[in-house]
């Protein structure tokens, strides 16, 4: 039966976390996010108004249609895949569900991407580090200093602990692989069209707002888990992490991203945010945390450690919940 019990959903989510730890982002078959991205690109070409005189309301409506079609198709295709596997055998349904939930998580993928920056930075190879930072951020990277490259990487790991771990995990616990994939499609929409620039300010409005809504609760739970992780990691400051969230999270332009970024900044004792450049134009980002020292390459590893402890705490919490329900 595709409509799993709470106990089954907990087991599937726990299995997915472990699969992600071990395998990470699959290279074959093609990652589902790649297919979602292709769908979004195709729909954008079809729906984006070609008439420059189109009103903002008309452009917003087209963007809402893009969002609705993308999340509906993502949920529907995933539902059909799981339903088909479950019709073959219940264990086939379990296996397919756990696998596809794991593809919506990216703890190992985030760690691997961050380490691609860390290794050349630690070897003094700033050119390669800048190149790899460019794979994970949208800002200009060609002139980044070592502290700025480290900052960009730490911010990415912190923010995506919500987007690429806790949020899809929570939606998987509610609605299995289909709902987790719906979340992943909404998050992909935000990353592709949710910009506040001339092109997407109206067309990506719905996608950006939906992403904010879906991440609202997970971001706050992540903040709690990050403070808890800081209490378990040597050298981290959980009290400062908690104070940092209260002091700085609301300054971030996103209603959600400021929470994990300020939590990590406070826990490590660094300051995130500052001046970023996009297409040569400087953009001031609110500072997160108190600057007790300059950012260093080792802070990348510290942010990875926080992310992994958060995932361990989430896994332990699901295990306790399962035991209580058995």
Secondary structure, DSSP 8 states (H G I E B T S, - for coil): --S--HHHHHHHHHHHHHHHHHT-S--SS--HHHHHHHHHHHHHHHHS---TT--HHHHHHHHHHHHHHHHHHHHHHHHHHHHHHHHH-HHHHHHHHHHHHHHT--HHHHHHHHHHHHHHHHTT-HHHHHHHHTTT-SS--TT--HHHHHHHHHHHHHHHHIIIIIHHHHHHHHHHHHHHHHHHHHHHHHHHH---STTTTTTTHHHHHHHHHHHHHHHHHHHHHHHHHHHHSTT--HHHHHHHHHHHGGGSSSTTHHHHHHHHHHHHT--EEEEEEETTEEEEEEEES--SS---THHHHHHHHHHHHHHHHHHHHHHHHHHHH-
